[in-house]
Amino acid sequence: MASKTPGFEGVTEYCERCGQTTTHQVAVELRTENTNTENAAFSREPYRVATCCECDAEHAQRMNNA
């Protein structure tokens, strides 16, 4: 979990739902891509997750496009 830095207001990005540039909270999460197999614990991949501070829309992008 990321710690909050005093004075840090987030990252400014375009939000498709709002239709304008807004402040986003950005984090990196490990997400399981294949939950239906016995090897699901080994199928975790890092994702960059940006959440709009205005409308709570979430956009996730896989970080290693291998």
C-alpha positions as semicolon CSV with decimal commas, in nm:
position;residue;x (nm);y (nm);z (nm)
1;M;0,000;0,000;0,000
2;A;0,134;0,342;-0,091
3;S;0,189;0,599;0,179
4;K;0,037;0,944;0,145
5;T;0,287;1,225;0,102
6;P;0,185;1,556;0,263
7;G;0,102;1,810;-0,006
8;F;0,071;1,550;-0,282
9;E;-0,256;1,599;-0,466
10;G;-0,242;1,314;-0,719
11;V;-0,168;1,282;-1,087
12;T;-0,350;1,485;-1,352
13;E;-0,486;1,266;-1,634
14;Y;-0,770;1,264;-1,886
15;C;-1,082;1,084;-1,760
16;E;-1,301;0,929;-2,030
17;R;-1,611;0,928;-1,807
18;C;-1,575;1,296;-1,704
19;G;-1,455;1,401;-2,049
20;Q;-1,188;1,627;-1,905
21;T;-0,852;1,628;-1,728
22;T;-0,895;1,553;-1,358
23;T;-0,686;1,448;-1,060
24;H;-0,631;1,074;-1,024
25;Q;-0,493;0,853;-0,751
26;V;-0,247;0,607;-0,904
27;A;-0,132;0,276;-0,757
28;V;0,036;-0,047;-0,868
29;E;-0,155;-0,368;-0,796
30;L;-0,079;-0,734;-0,851
31;R;-0,382;-0,888;-1,020
32;T;-0,451;-1,253;-1,090
33;E;-0,530;-1,300;-1,458
34;N;-0,627;-1,667;-1,465
35;T;-0,836;-1,768;-1,164
36;N;-0,967;-2,098;-1,306
37;T;-0,649;-2,303;-1,281
38;E;-0,449;-2,463;-1,003
39;N;-0,163;-2,227;-1,096
40;A;-0,363;-1,907;-1,035
41;A;-0,120;-1,803;-0,761
42;F;0,152;-1,785;-1,026
43;S;-0,045;-1,582;-1,280
44;R;-0,028;-1,248;-1,099
45;E;0,079;-0,949;-1,308
46;P;0,148;-0,585;-1,215
47;Y;-0,113;-0,330;-1,322
48;R;-0,107;0,050;-1,306
49;V;-0,446;0,150;-1,166
50;A;-0,564;0,512;-1,193
51;T;-0,884;0,618;-1,013
52;C;-1,049;0,950;-1,095
53;C;-1,098;1,166;-0,785
54;E;-1,409;1,325;-0,940
55;C;-1,618;1,026;-1,053
56;D;-1,427;0,721;-0,914
57;A;-1,383;0,573;-1,262
58;E;-1,097;0,321;-1,264
59;H;-0,858;0,249;-1,549
60;A;-0,616;-0,044;-1,520
61;Q;-0,327;-0,110;-1,757
62;R;-0,096;-0,409;-1,749
63;M;0,259;-0,290;-1,693
64;N;0,455;-0,569;-1,858
65;N;0,312;-0,641;-2,200
66;A;0,501;-0,964;-2,248
